[in-house]
Amino acid sequence: MKFADKVKYVRMKLLLTQEALAKELGVSYATICRWEKDNREPQIVSQGKFYAFCEKQGVKFEEK
């Protein structure tokens, strides 16, 4: 699963808007939008925040 798909999956699973997820992660709405459009991969720190947020919320990804 590409990172863009993970971001979309988390938002849909937790019923969050792009703005709400951005606020949770401490990034801008535009950043979330770029991630979802697969225009940009997040920096390591932002990836860490994203995965920590997912773990805290109980969201798991199945890697194939």
CHARMM-style PDB file with segment names, atoms N, HN, CA, C and O in Angstrom:
ATOM      1  N   MET     1       0.856  -1.184   0.000  1.00  0.00      PROA
ATOM      2  CA  MET     1       0.000   0.000   0.000  1.00  0.00      PROA
ATOM      3  C   MET     1       0.896   1.239   0.000  1.00  0.00      PROA
ATOM      4  O   MET     1       1.774   1.381   0.851  1.00  0.00      PROA
ATOM      5  N   LYS     2       0.667   2.121  -0.951  1.00  0.00      PROA
ATOM      6  HN  LYS     2      -0.046   2.005  -1.642  1.00  0.00      PROA
ATOM      7  CA  LYS     2       1.451   3.352  -1.015  1.00  0.00      PROA
ATOM      8  C   LYS     2       1.053   4.279   0.126  1.00  0.00      PROA
ATOM      9  O   LYS     2      -0.035   4.158   0.690  1.00  0.00      PROA
ATOM     10  N   PHE     3       1.946   5.202   0.457  1.00  0.00      PROA
ATOM     11  HN  PHE     3       2.830   5.300  -0.001  1.00  0.00      PROA
ATOM     12  CA  PHE     3       1.682   6.116   1.567  1.00  0.00      PROA
ATOM     13  C   PHE     3       0.408   6.916   1.316  1.00  0.00      PROA
ATOM     14  O   PHE     3      -0.374   7.132   2.242  1.00  0.00      PROA
ATOM     15  N   ALA     4       0.188   7.355   0.093  1.00  0.00      PROA
ATOM     16  HN  ALA     4       0.823   7.180  -0.660  1.00  0.00      PROA
ATOM     17  CA  ALA     4      -1.024   8.121  -0.247  1.00  0.00      PROA
ATOM     18  C   ALA     4      -2.282   7.327   0.091  1.00  0.00      PROA
ATOM     19  O   ALA     4      -3.250   7.882   0.611  1.00  0.00      PROA
ATOM     20  N   ASP     5      -2.268   6.043  -0.200  1.00  0.00      PROA
ATOM     21  HN  ASP     5      -1.481   5.592  -0.623  1.00  0.00      PROA
ATOM     22  CA  ASP     5      -3.415   5.178   0.100  1.00  0.00      PROA
ATOM     23  C   ASP     5      -3.611   5.009   1.604  1.00  0.00      PROA
ATOM     24  O   ASP     5      -4.741   4.926   2.086  1.00  0.00      PROA
ATOM     25  N   LYS     6      -2.508   4.961   2.335  1.00  0.00      PROA
ATOM     26  HN  LYS     6      -1.590   5.029   1.944  1.00  0.00      PROA
ATOM     27  CA  LYS     6      -2.598   4.838   3.796  1.00  0.00      PROA
ATOM     28  C   LYS     6      -3.256   6.075   4.402  1.00  0.00      PROA
ATOM     29  O   LYS     6      -4.090   5.965   5.300  1.00  0.00      PROA
ATOM     30  N   VAL     7      -2.881   7.239   3.911  1.00  0.00      PROA
ATOM     31  HN  VAL     7      -2.204   7.328   3.181  1.00  0.00      PROA
ATOM     32  CA  VAL     7      -3.460   8.485   4.431  1.00  0.00      PROA
ATOM     33  C   VAL     7      -4.965   8.504   4.168  1.00  0.00      PROA
ATOM     34  O   VAL     7      -5.750   8.824   5.061  1.00  0.00      PROA
ATOM     35  N   LYS     8      -5.361   8.167   2.962  1.00  0.00      PROA
ATOM     36  HN  LYS     8      -4.724   7.907   2.236  1.00  0.00      PROA
ATOM     37  CA  LYS     8      -6.788   8.135   2.623  1.00  0.00      PROA
ATOM     38  C   LYS     8      -7.524   7.104   3.479  1.00  0.00      PROA
ATOM     39  O   LYS     8      -8.619   7.368   3.977  1.00  0.00      PROA
ATOM     40  N   TYR     9      -6.915   5.933   3.646  1.00  0.00      PROA
ATOM     41  HN  TYR     9      -6.026   5.718   3.241  1.00  0.00      PROA
ATOM     42  CA  TYR     9      -7.523   4.863   4.429  1.00  0.00      PROA
ATOM     43  C   TYR     9      -7.765   5.312   5.875  1.00  0.00      PROA
ATOM     44  O   TYR     9      -8.841   5.092   6.432  1.00  0.00      PROA
ATOM     45  N   VAL    10      -6.764   5.934   6.464  1.00  0.00      PROA
ATOM     46  HN  VAL    10      -5.890   6.112   6.012  1.00  0.00      PROA
ATOM     47  CA  VAL    10      -6.887   6.392   7.852  1.00  0.00      PROA
ATOM     48  C   VAL    10      -7.983   7.435   7.973  1.00  0.00      PROA
ATOM     49  O   VAL    10      -8.785   7.389   8.907  1.00  0.00      PROA
ATOM     50  N   ARG    11      -8.025   8.355   7.056  1.00  0.00      PROA
ATOM     51  HN  ARG    11      -7.374   8.392   6.298  1.00  0.00      PROA
ATOM     52  CA  ARG    11      -9.068   9.396   7.116  1.00  0.00      PROA
ATOM     53  C   ARG    11     -10.456   8.794   7.010  1.00  0.00      PROA
ATOM     54  O   ARG    11     -11.356   9.174   7.758  1.00  0.00      PROA
ATOM     55  N   MET    12     -10.636   7.867   6.093  1.00  0.00      PROA
ATOM     56  HN  MET    12      -9.904   7.559   5.485  1.00  0.00      PROA
ATOM     57  CA  MET    12     -11.956   7.252   5.915  1.00  0.00      PROA
ATOM     58  C   MET    12     -12.324   6.390   7.128  1.00  0.00      PROA
ATOM     59  O   MET    12     -13.465   6.419   7.588  1.00  0.00      PROA
ATOM     60  N   LYS    13     -11.368   5.634   7.637  1.00  0.00      PROA
ATOM     61  HN  LYS    13     -10.441   5.611   7.263  1.00  0.00      PROA
ATOM     62  CA  LYS    13     -11.633   4.762   8.780  1.00  0.00      PROA
ATOM     63  C   LYS    13     -12.009   5.565  10.029  1.00  0.00      PROA
ATOM     64  O   LYS    13     -12.885   5.163  10.795  1.00  0.00      PROA
ATOM     65  N   LEU    14     -11.338   6.702  10.224  1.00  0.00      PROA
ATOM     66  HN  LEU    14     -10.627   7.028   9.601  1.00  0.00      PROA
ATOM     67  CA  LEU    14     -11.578   7.518  11.417  1.00  0.00      PROA
ATOM     68  C   LEU    14     -12.564   8.661  11.166  1.00  0.00      PROA
ATOM     69  O   LEU    14     -12.828   9.474  12.052  1.00  0.00      PROA
ATOM     70  N   LEU    15     -13.102   8.706   9.946  1.00  0.00      PROA
ATOM     71  HN  LEU    15     -12.887   8.045   9.228  1.00  0.00      PROA
ATOM     72  CA  LEU    15     -14.075   9.750   9.578  1.00  0.00      PROA
ATOM     73  C   LEU    15     -13.527  11.149   9.821  1.00  0.00      PROA
ATOM     74  O   LEU    15     -14.191  11.985  10.433  1.00  0.00      PROA
ATOM     75  N   LEU    16     -12.310  11.398   9.337  1.00  0.00      PROA
ATOM     76  HN  LEU    16     -11.771  10.718   8.840  1.00  0.00      PROA
ATOM     77  CA  LEU    16     -11.665  12.694   9.496  1.00  0.00      PROA
ATOM     78  C   LEU    16     -11.590  13.429   8.166  1.00  0.00      PROA
ATOM     79  O   LEU    16     -11.430  12.811   7.113  1.00  0.00      PROA
ATOM     80  N   THR    17     -11.705  14.733   8.220  1.00  0.00      PROA
ATOM     81  HN  THR    17     -11.835  15.235   9.075  1.00  0.00      PROA
ATOM     82  CA  THR    17     -11.457  15.551   7.035  1.00  0.00      PROA
ATOM     83  C   THR    17      -9.945  15.709   6.895  1.00  0.00      PROA
ATOM     84  O   THR    17      -9.189  15.375   7.807  1.00  0.00      PROA
ATOM     85  N   GLN    18      -9.519  16.216   5.759  1.00  0.00      PROA
ATOM     86  HN  GLN    18     -10.133  16.488   5.018  1.00  0.00      PROA
ATOM     87  CA  GLN    18      -8.094  16.491   5.582  1.00  0.00      PROA
ATOM     88  C   GLN    18      -7.633  17.514   6.620  1.00  0.00      PROA
ATOM     89  O   GLN    18      -6.540  17.392   7.174  1.00  0.00      PROA
ATOM     90  N   GLU    19      -8.461  18.511   6.877  1.00  0.00      PROA
ATOM     91  HN  GLU    19      -9.348  18.609   6.427  1.00  0.00      PROA
ATOM     92  CA  GLU    19      -8.114  19.533   7.868  1.00  0.00      PROA
ATOM     93  C   GLU    19      -7.973  18.937   9.263  1.00  0.00      PROA
ATOM     94  O   GLU    19      -7.040  19.275   9.992  1.00  0.00      PROA
ATOM     95  N   ALA    20      -8.890  18.053   9.637  1.00  0.00      PROA
ATOM     96  HN  ALA    20      -9.647  17.778   9.044  1.00  0.00      PROA
ATOM     97  CA  ALA    20      -8.849  17.446  10.967  1.00  0.00      PROA
ATOM     98  C   ALA    20      -7.598  16.582  11.137  1.00  0.00      PROA
ATOM     99  O   ALA    20      -6.952  16.620  12.184  1.00  0.00      PROA
ATOM    100  N   LEU    21      -7.262  15.810  10.112  1.00  0.00      PROA
ATOM    101  HN  LEU    21      -7.787  15.780   9.261  1.00  0.00      PROA
ATOM    102  CA  LEU    21      -6.060  14.982  10.187  1.00  0.00      PROA
ATOM    103  C   LEU    21      -4.819  15.862  10.247  1.00  0.00      PROA
ATOM    104  O   LEU    21      -3.887  15.570  10.996  1.00  0.00      PROA
ATOM    105  N   ALA    22      -4.800  16.922   9.475  1.00  0.00      PROA
ATOM    106  HN  ALA    22      -5.557  17.160   8.866  1.00  0.00      PROA
ATOM    107  CA  ALA    22      -3.672  17.851   9.489  1.00  0.00      PROA
ATOM    108  C   ALA    22      -3.463  18.418  10.894  1.00  0.00      PROA
ATOM    109  O   ALA    22      -2.333  18.509  11.376  1.00  0.00      PROA
ATOM    110  N   LYS    23      -4.555  18.792  11.537  1.00  0.00      PROA
ATOM    111  HN  LYS    23      -5.472  18.718  11.147  1.00  0.00      PROA
ATOM    112  CA  LYS    23      -4.476  19.344  12.886  1.00  0.00      PROA
ATOM    113  C   LYS    23      -3.933  18.301  13.864  1.00  0.00      PROA
ATOM    114  O   LYS    23      -3.108  18.620  14.720  1.00  0.00      PROA
ATOM    115  N   GLU    24      -4.393  17.063  13.737  1.00  0.00      PROA
ATOM    116  HN  GLU    24      -5.063  16.803  13.041  1.00  0.00      PROA
ATOM    117  CA  GLU    24      -3.924  15.979  14.612  1.00  0.00      PROA
ATOM    118  C   GLU    24      -2.418  15.739  14.458  1.00  0.00      PROA
ATOM    119  O   GLU    24      -1.729  15.432  15.431  1.00  0.00      PROA
ATOM    120  N   LEU    25      -1.919  15.881  13.231  1.00  0.00      PROA
ATOM    121  HN  LEU    25      -2.479  16.129  12.440  1.00  0.00      PROA
ATOM    122  CA  LEU    25      -0.516  15.589  12.942  1.00  0.00      PROA
ATOM    123  C   LEU    25       0.391  16.811  13.043  1.00  0.00      PROA
ATOM    124  O   LEU    25       1.616  16.689  13.008  1.00  0.00      PROA
ATOM    125  N   GLY    26      -0.217  17.992  13.170  1.00  0.00      PROA
ATOM    126  HN  GLY    26      -1.212  18.092  13.199  1.00  0.00      PROA
ATOM    127  CA  GLY    26       0.581  19.212  13.265  1.00  0.00      PROA
ATOM    128  C   GLY    26       1.188  19.629  11.943  1.00  0.00      PROA
ATOM    129  O   GLY    26       2.276  20.203  11.898  1.00  0.00      PROA
ATOM    130  N   VAL    27       0.470  19.334  10.857  1.00  0.00      PROA
ATOM    131  HN  VAL    27      -0.413  18.867  10.893  1.00  0.00      PROA
ATOM    132  CA  VAL    27       0.910  19.749   9.525  1.00  0.00      PROA
ATOM    133  C   VAL    27      -0.217  20.555   8.878  1.00  0.00      PROA
ATOM    134  O   VAL    27      -1.310  20.654   9.434  1.00  0.00      PROA
ATOM    135  N   SER    28       0.045  21.120   7.723  1.00  0.00      PROA
ATOM    136  HN  SER    28       0.934  21.040   7.271  1.00  0.00      PROA
ATOM    137  CA  SER    28      -0.974  21.923   7.056  1.00  0.00      PROA
ATOM    138  C   SER    28      -1.942  21.045   6.262  1.00  0.00      PROA
ATOM    139  O   SER    28      -1.641  19.902   5.917  1.00  0.00      PROA
ATOM    140  N   TYR    29      -3.096  21.613   5.989  1.00  0.00      PROA
ATOM    141  HN  TYR    29      -3.340  22.542   6.269  1.00  0.00      PROA
ATOM    142  CA  TYR    29      -4.090  20.951   5.134  1.00  0.00      PROA
ATOM    143  C   TYR    29      -3.469  20.635   3.779  1.00  0.00      PROA
ATOM    144  O   TYR    29      -3.686  19.559   3.223  1.00  0.00      PROA
ATOM    145  N   ALA    30      -2.694  21.580   3.252  1.00  0.00      PROA
ATOM    146  HN  ALA    30      -2.518  22.455   3.703  1.00  0.00      PROA
ATOM    147  CA  ALA    30      -2.067  21.395   1.941  1.00  0.00      PROA
ATOM    148  C   ALA    30      -1.124  20.193   1.945  1.00  0.00      PROA
ATOM    149  O   ALA    30      -1.012  19.482   0.946  1.00  0.00      PROA
ATOM    150  N   THR    31      -0.457  19.972   3.059  1.00  0.00      PROA
ATOM    151  HN  THR    31      -0.549  20.550   3.870  1.00  0.00      PROA
ATOM    152  CA  THR    31       0.452  18.828   3.175  1.00  0.00      PROA
ATOM    153  C   THR    31      -0.316  17.523   3.059  1.00  0.00      PROA
ATOM    154  O   THR    31       0.097  16.619   2.332  1.00  0.00      PROA
ATOM    155  N   ILE    32      -1.430  17.418   3.771  1.00  0.00      PROA
ATOM    156  HN  ILE    32      -1.766  18.152   4.361  1.00  0.00      PROA
ATOM    157  CA  ILE    32      -2.252  16.204   3.699  1.00  0.00      PROA
ATOM    158  C   ILE    32      -2.744  16.009   2.272  1.00  0.00      PROA
ATOM    159  O   ILE    32      -2.739  14.891   1.756  1.00  0.00      PROA
ATOM    160  N   CYS    33      -3.164  17.084   1.641  1.00  0.00      PROA
ATOM    161  HN  CYS    33      -3.168  17.992   2.060  1.00  0.00      PROA
ATOM    162  CA  CYS    33      -3.646  17.027   0.262  1.00  0.00      PROA
ATOM    163  C   CYS    33      -2.545  16.498  -0.672  1.00  0.00      PROA
ATOM    164  O   CYS    33      -2.808  15.653  -1.527  1.00  0.00      PROA
ATOM    165  N   ARG    34      -1.332  16.992  -0.505  1.00  0.00      PROA
ATOM    166  HN  ARG    34      -1.119  17.679   0.190  1.00  0.00      PROA
ATOM    167  CA  ARG    34      -0.210  16.533  -1.339  1.00  0.00      PROA
ATOM    168  C   ARG    34       0.081  15.061  -1.101  1.00  0.00      PROA
ATOM    169  O   ARG    34       0.336  14.310  -2.043  1.00  0.00      PROA
ATOM    170  N   TRP    35       0.042  14.651   0.159  1.00  0.00      PROA
ATOM    171  HN  TRP    35      -0.165  15.260   0.924  1.00  0.00      PROA
ATOM    172  CA  TRP    35       0.298  13.241   0.473  1.00  0.00      PROA
ATOM    173  C   TRP    35      -0.730  12.358  -0.200  1.00  0.00      PROA
ATOM    174  O   TRP    35      -0.387  11.325  -0.776  1.00  0.00      PROA
ATOM    175  N   GLU    36      -1.993  12.760  -0.130  1.00  0.00      PROA
ATOM    176  HN  GLU    36      -2.272  13.599   0.337  1.00  0.00      PROA
ATOM    177  CA  GLU    36      -3.063  11.932  -0.705  1.00  0.00      PROA
ATOM    178  C   GLU    36      -3.000  11.884  -2.222  1.00  0.00      PROA
ATOM    179  O   GLU    36      -3.358  10.871  -2.822  1.00  0.00      PROA
ATOM    180  N   LYS    37      -2.556  12.948  -2.842  1.00  0.00      PROA
ATOM    181  HN  LYS    37      -2.266  13.772  -2.355  1.00  0.00      PROA
ATOM    182  CA  LYS    37      -2.446  12.964  -4.301  1.00  0.00      PROA
ATOM    183  C   LYS    37      -1.165  12.303  -4.771  1.00  0.00      PROA
ATOM    184  O   LYS    37      -0.889  12.240  -5.969  1.00  0.00      PROA
ATOM    185  N   ASP    38      -0.373  11.803  -3.805  1.00  0.00      PROA
ATOM    186  HN  ASP    38      -0.598  11.853  -2.832  1.00  0.00      PROA
ATOM    187  CA  ASP    38       0.891  11.132  -4.098  1.00  0.00      PROA
ATOM    188  C   ASP    38       1.879  12.069  -4.777  1.00  0.00      PROA
ATOM    189  O   ASP    38       2.743  11.637  -5.540  1.00  0.00      PROA
ATOM    190  N   ASN    39       1.736  13.375  -4.485  1.00  0.00      PROA
ATOM    191  HN  ASN    39       1.034  13.726  -3.865  1.00  0.00      PROA
ATOM    192  CA  ASN    39       2.653  14.361  -5.047  1.00  0.00      PROA
ATOM    193  C   ASN    39       3.948  14.435  -4.260  1.00  0.00      PROA
ATOM    194  O   ASN    39       4.980  14.857  -4.782  1.00  0.00      PROA
ATOM    195  N   ARG    40       3.890  14.019  -2.992  1.00  0.00      PROA
ATOM    196  HN  ARG    40       3.052  13.675  -2.568  1.00  0.00      PROA
ATOM    197  CA  ARG    40       5.053  14.181  -2.144  1.00  0.00      PROA
ATOM    198  C   ARG    40       5.046  13.151  -1.025  1.00  0.00      PROA
ATOM    199  O   ARG    40       4.017  12.896  -0.400  1.00  0.00      PROA
ATOM    200  N   GLU    41       6.200  12.572  -0.789  1.00  0.00      PROA
ATOM    201  HN  GLU    41       7.036  12.780  -1.297  1.00  0.00      PROA
ATOM    202  CA  GLU    41       6.365  11.669   0.357  1.00  0.00      PROA
ATOM    203  C   GLU    41       6.715  12.534   1.565  1.00  0.00      PROA
ATOM    204  O   GLU    41       7.456  13.508   1.435  1.00  0.00      PROA
ATOM    205  N   PRO    42       6.191  12.187   2.727  1.00  0.00      PROA
ATOM    206  CA  PRO    42       6.504  12.985   3.911  1.00  0.00      PROA
ATOM    207  C   PRO    42       7.938  12.758   4.382  1.00  0.00      PROA
ATOM    208  O   PRO    42       8.557  11.734   4.089  1.00  0.00      PROA
ATOM    209  N   GLN    43       8.445  13.742   5.118  1.00  0.00      PROA
ATOM    210  HN  GLN    43       7.942  14.573   5.355  1.00  0.00      PROA
ATOM    211  CA  GLN    43       9.759  13.592   5.726  1.00  0.00      PROA
ATOM    212  C   GLN    43       9.645  12.542   6.830  1.00  0.00      PROA
ATOM    213  O   GLN    43       8.547  12.216   7.282  1.00  0.00      PROA
ATOM    214  N   ILE    44      10.781  12.026   7.251  1.00  0.00      PROA
ATOM    215  HN  ILE    44      11.673  12.291   6.884  1.00  0.00      PROA
ATOM    216  CA  ILE    44      10.817  10.960   8.260  1.00  0.00      PROA
ATOM    217  C   ILE    44      10.071  11.360   9.532  1.00  0.00      PROA
ATOM    218  O   ILE    44       9.337  10.547  10.094  1.00  0.00      PROA
ATOM    219  N   VAL    45      10.246  12.588   9.987  1.00  0.00      PROA
ATOM    220  HN  VAL    45      10.843  13.248   9.530  1.00  0.00      PROA
ATOM    221  CA  VAL    45       9.588  13.038  11.216  1.00  0.00      PROA
ATOM    222  C   VAL    45       8.069  13.005  11.042  1.00  0.00      PROA
ATOM    223  O   VAL    45       7.351  12.538  11.926  1.00  0.00      PROA
ATOM    224  N   SER    46       7.588  13.494   9.916  1.00  0.00      PROA
ATOM    225  HN  SER    46       8.171  13.874   9.198  1.00  0.00      PROA
ATOM    226  CA  SER    46       6.145  13.502   9.655  1.00  0.00      PROA
ATOM    227  C   SER    46       5.610  12.084   9.501  1.00  0.00      PROA
ATOM    228  O   SER    46       4.507  11.782   9.955  1.00  0.00      PROA
ATOM    229  N   GLN    47       6.381  11.223   8.867  1.00  0.00      PROA
ATOM    230  HN  GLN    47       7.277  11.468   8.498  1.00  0.00      PROA
ATOM    231  CA  GLN    47       5.964   9.815   8.748  1.00  0.00      PROA
ATOM    232  C   GLN    47       5.832   9.198  10.126  1.00  0.00      PROA
ATOM    233  O   GLN    47       4.885   8.463  10.404  1.00  0.00      PROA
ATOM    234  N   GLY    48       6.787   9.503  10.983  1.00  0.00      PROA
ATOM    235  HN  GLY    48       7.556  10.101  10.758  1.00  0.00      PROA
ATOM    236  CA  GLY    48       6.749   8.984  12.348  1.00  0.00      PROA
ATOM    237  C   GLY    48       5.510   9.446  13.095  1.00  0.00      PROA
ATOM    238  O   GLY    48       4.876   8.663  13.801  1.00  0.00      PROA
ATOM    239  N   LYS    49       5.166  10.722  12.938  1.00  0.00      PROA
ATOM    240  HN  LYS    49       5.681  11.358  12.364  1.00  0.00      PROA
ATOM    241  CA  LYS    49       3.965  11.260  13.577  1.00  0.00      PROA
ATOM    242  C   LYS    49       2.718  10.559  13.046  1.00  0.00      PROA
ATOM    243  O   LYS    49       1.806  10.227  13.804  1.00  0.00      PROA
ATOM    244  N   PHE    50       2.692  10.341  11.742  1.00  0.00      PROA
ATOM    245  HN  PHE    50       3.433  10.611  11.127  1.00  0.00      PROA
ATOM    246  CA  PHE    50       1.543   9.682  11.121  1.00  0.00      PROA
ATOM    247  C   PHE    50       1.373   8.262  11.667  1.00  0.00      PROA
ATOM    248  O   PHE    50       0.277   7.874  12.074  1.00  0.00      PROA
ATOM    249  N   TYR    51       2.468   7.488  11.673  1.00  0.00      PROA
ATOM    250  HN  TYR    51       3.358   7.803  11.342  1.00  0.00      PROA
ATOM    251  CA  TYR    51       2.376   6.104  12.146  1.00  0.00      PROA
ATOM    252  C   TYR    51       2.084   6.032  13.645  1.00  0.00      PROA
ATOM    253  O   TYR    51       1.375   5.130  14.092  1.00  0.00      PROA
ATOM    254  N   ALA    52       2.619   6.968  14.422  1.00  0.00      PROA
ATOM    255  HN  ALA    52       3.194   7.701  14.059  1.00  0.00      PROA
ATOM    256  CA  ALA    52       2.324   7.013  15.856  1.00  0.00      PROA
ATOM    257  C   ALA    52       0.844   7.325  16.079  1.00  0.00      PROA
ATOM    258  O   ALA    52       0.208   6.748  16.960  1.00  0.00      PROA
ATOM    259  N   PHE    53       0.304   8.239  15.275  1.00  0.00      PROA
ATOM    260  HN  PHE    53       0.821   8.708  14.558  1.00  0.00      PROA
ATOM    261  CA  PHE    53      -1.121   8.577  15.362  1.00  0.00      PROA
ATOM    262  C   PHE    53      -1.966   7.352  15.023  1.00  0.00      PROA
ATOM    263  O   PHE    53      -2.949   7.062  15.706  1.00  0.00      PROA
ATOM    264  N   CYS    54      -1.585   6.643  13.978  1.00  0.00      PROA
ATOM    265  HN  CYS    54      -0.787   6.879  13.423  1.00  0.00      PROA
ATOM    266  CA  CYS    54      -2.322   5.443  13.565  1.00  0.00      PROA
ATOM    267  C   CYS    54      -2.307   4.398  14.680  1.00  0.00      PROA
ATOM    268  O   CYS    54      -3.333   3.792  14.987  1.00  0.00      PROA
ATOM    269  N   GLU    55      -1.145   4.195  15.275  1.00  0.00      PROA
ATOM    270  HN  GLU    55      -0.312   4.687  15.025  1.00  0.00      PROA
ATOM    271  CA  GLU    55      -1.029   3.207  16.347  1.00  0.00      PROA
ATOM    272  C   GLU    55      -1.903   3.607  17.540  1.00  0.00      PROA
ATOM    273  O   GLU    55      -2.585   2.767  18.127  1.00  0.00      PROA
ATOM    274  N   LYS    56      -1.874   4.878  17.885  1.00  0.00      PROA
ATOM    275  HN  LYS    56      -1.320   5.559  17.407  1.00  0.00      PROA
ATOM    276  CA  LYS    56      -2.682   5.379  19.007  1.00  0.00      PROA
ATOM    277  C   LYS    56      -4.177   5.174  18.741  1.00  0.00      PROA
ATOM    278  O   LYS    56      -4.945   4.901  19.663  1.00  0.00      PROA
ATOM    279  N   GLN    57      -4.577   5.308  17.485  1.00  0.00      PROA
ATOM    280  HN  GLN    57      -3.953   5.529  16.736  1.00  0.00      PROA
ATOM    281  CA  GLN    57      -5.982   5.160  17.104  1.00  0.00      PROA
ATOM    282  C   GLN    57      -6.367   3.702  16.817  1.00  0.00      PROA
ATOM    283  O   GLN    57      -7.533   3.399  16.566  1.00  0.00      PROA
ATOM    284  N   GLY    58      -5.384   2.815  16.858  1.00  0.00      PROA
ATOM    285  HN  GLY    58      -4.437   3.061  17.062  1.00  0.00      PROA
ATOM    286  CA  GLY    58      -5.660   1.400  16.622  1.00  0.00      PROA
ATOM    287  C   GLY    58      -5.804   1.028  15.158  1.00  0.00      PROA
ATOM    288  O   GLY    58      -6.412   0.008  14.833  1.00  0.00      PROA
ATOM    289  N   VAL    59      -5.248   1.847  14.271  1.00  0.00      PROA
ATOM    290  HN  VAL    59      -4.754   2.675  14.535  1.00  0.00      PROA
ATOM    291  CA  VAL    59      -5.321   1.575  12.836  1.00  0.00      PROA
ATOM    292  C   VAL    59      -4.074   0.789  12.430  1.00  0.00      PROA
ATOM    293  O   VAL    59      -2.947   1.211  12.689  1.00  0.00      PROA
ATOM    294  N   LYS    60      -4.294  -0.347  11.797  1.00  0.00      PROA
ATOM    295  HN  LYS    60      -5.209  -0.690  11.587  1.00  0.00      PROA
ATOM    296  CA  LYS    60      -3.186  -1.190  11.354  1.00  0.00      PROA
ATOM    297  C   LYS    60      -3.254  -1.359   9.843  1.00  0.00      PROA
ATOM    298  O   LYS    60      -4.329  -1.324   9.243  1.00  0.00      PROA
ATOM    299  N   PHE    61      -2.079  -1.543   9.242  1.00  0.00      PROA
ATOM    300  HN  PHE    61      -1.206  -1.571   9.729  1.00  0.00      PROA
ATOM    301  CA  PHE    61      -1.987  -1.752   7.807  1.00  0.00      PROA
ATOM    302  C   PHE    61      -1.467  -3.151   7.543  1.00  0.00      PROA
ATOM    303  O   PHE    61      -0.538  -3.614   8.204  1.00  0.00      PROA
ATOM    304  N   GLU    62      -2.066  -3.819   6.580  1.00  0.00      PROA
ATOM    305  HN  GLU    62      -2.821  -3.443   6.042  1.00  0.00      PROA
ATOM    306  CA  GLU    62      -1.584  -5.121   6.170  1.00  0.00      PROA
ATOM    307  C   GLU    62      -0.644  -4.952   5.003  1.00  0.00      PROA
ATOM    308  O   GLU    62      -1.042  -4.515   3.923  1.00  0.00      PROA
ATOM    309  N   GLU    63       0.587  -5.296   5.223  1.00  0.00      PROA
ATOM    310  HN  GLU    63       0.910  -5.652   6.100  1.00  0.00      PROA
ATOM    311  CA  GLU    63       1.574  -5.204   4.133  1.00  0.00      PROA
ATOM    312  C   GLU    63       1.554  -6.505   3.352  1.00  0.00      PROA
ATOM    313  O   GLU    63       1.584  -7.589   3.934  1.00  0.00      PROA
ATOM    314  N   LYS    64       1.503  -6.392   2.027  1.00  0.00      PROA
ATOM    315  HN  LYS    64       1.479  -5.511   1.554  1.00  0.00      PROA
ATOM    316  CA  LYS    64       1.453  -7.576   1.168  1.00  0.00      PROA
ATOM    317  C   LYS    64       2.676  -7.655   0.332  1.00  0.00      PROA
ATOM    318  OT1 LYS    64       2.823  -8.584  -0.462  1.00  0.00      PROA
TER     319      LYS     64
END
